Amino acid sequence: MSYTALAGIGIIAAVLVDLTVLRTRLVLTTTFWLSYAIIVAFQLLVNGVLTGLSIVRYNPATILGVRLAYAPIEDIAFGFAMTVLTLAWWVWLGRRSGTDTPSGRQPRRPTRGTPTTSARRAASRLGVGGRCGVSVGRGRGV
């Protein structure tokens, strides 16, 4: 099987995994395409150096021959498939663990015994609280 056929299969498989198996739908988002533009720029730079200096050579019988900045189009396709799969799994695992927020962190929830809760409790015992403009804890009015 040629490198071209494998790259094509890789793209189809990666997009199917993203859309139907993991259902992350990354390839439908602008954020993905902006991220991929950054990735492909560096891929072309590195691949251009490696193939331009003949550090890496490709058998002409296994590729189409179309090149982009010295890189065979099959390398771009393979890189796309790798990027889609890696990011799709990353997002899926993040959603599964409950850390799927814009920052990637779980939302903060005050728990019993935190300084914020203790400060509020102390303020209410002293009769300071409500909407009087007094800040306790994280700088919010109590």
N, C-alpha and C positions, 0 to 999 in steps of 0.2 A: 504494500500500500504506500502511496506517495505521501510526502510531507504535506502537500496541498490537500489531499483527501483527509488526512488526520486533522489538519487545522480546521477544515470545514466541519467535520464531525464534532470537534471540540467546541466550536462556536454554537452549533445547534444544541449540543448537550448542555452547555453552560446556560444558555438562554432558557431552555426548558426547565432546568433545575431552578433557576431564579423565578420564573413565572408560575410554574405548576407544582413543583415539589416543595420548595421552601416558601413560596408565595411572598417573597420579599418585594418583588416587582421593581427592583432597582433600575433595570434598564429603561423604565418608563419615567424616571425622575431626572430633572435638570441637574440636581446635585451630583448624581452619578456621572453624567456626561461631562460636567465641569471637572470632576476629580479625574476622570479618565483622560481628559485633555492634558492634564499635568503629567500623569503617568506615561502617556504615549510620547510626550516630548522627551522625557528622560530615557525612555526605551529607545527612541530613535538616536539619541545622542550616543548611548552606550553601544548599541548595535552598529551604528555608523563607524565608531572607532574600531570595534572588533572585526567587522567585515572589511572596512576600508583599509586596514593595515594587514589584511589577510591572516589574522590570528584565527578567525573562524572562516571556513570555506564550505560552500554548499555544492552538492552534486547537481549540476544543471538538469539532469534527467529527473530529479525528484521535486523540482520546484517549477513554477510557471515562468519565472524569469523577470517578472515585474518587481521592481525595487523602488523603495521610498527611502531616500537618504542612505543608500547602500544596503538597507535592510530588505530582504525578500518579503513580499506581501504576506507570505505564510507566517513569518515571525510576528508580524503585527497582529494577525488573526489569532495566533496561539497566545500572545500576550493579552489580547482582549478576553479570551476564554478564561485564562488564569485569573485575571482581575475580577471578572464577573463572579466566578466561583468563590474566590477568596472573600470578596465583600459581601456576597449573599450569605455565606456561612457566618460571617462576622455579625451581620445584622440579625440573622435568625437566632444565633446563640444569645445575642444581647436581649432580644425580645423574650426569649425563653427564660432567661435569668431575671427578668424584671428590670433591667437597666436600660430600657429603650426610651431614653429621654434625649432631648437635643444635645445635652452635654455628655451623655453617655453614663451619667451617674444616677443613682436612685434619688428620688426626691427626698428632701429632709423632712423628717417628722419628729417633732419634739417627743421625747420619751420621759417617763417618770424619772425624776432625779437629775435631769439636766439643769444647768445653770438657769436657763430661761424659765423652766417650770418652778424651780426653787425661788427665784427672784420674784416671780408673780405671786407665789404663795406668801412670801414674806411681806410683799407690798400690800396684799389684801389684809393681812393680820394687823398691819400698822394703820389701816384705814386709808392707805394711799392707793388709788387705783381708779378704775373706771375710765372716763374720758377727760381726766384733768390735765393731760399733756405730759405727765411724768413718764420718762423713758426708763424701762427696766429691761435688762437682758441684752438683746441684740439691737438696741437702739430704737425699738418700736414703742409707740405710746401704749400704755396699759389701760 
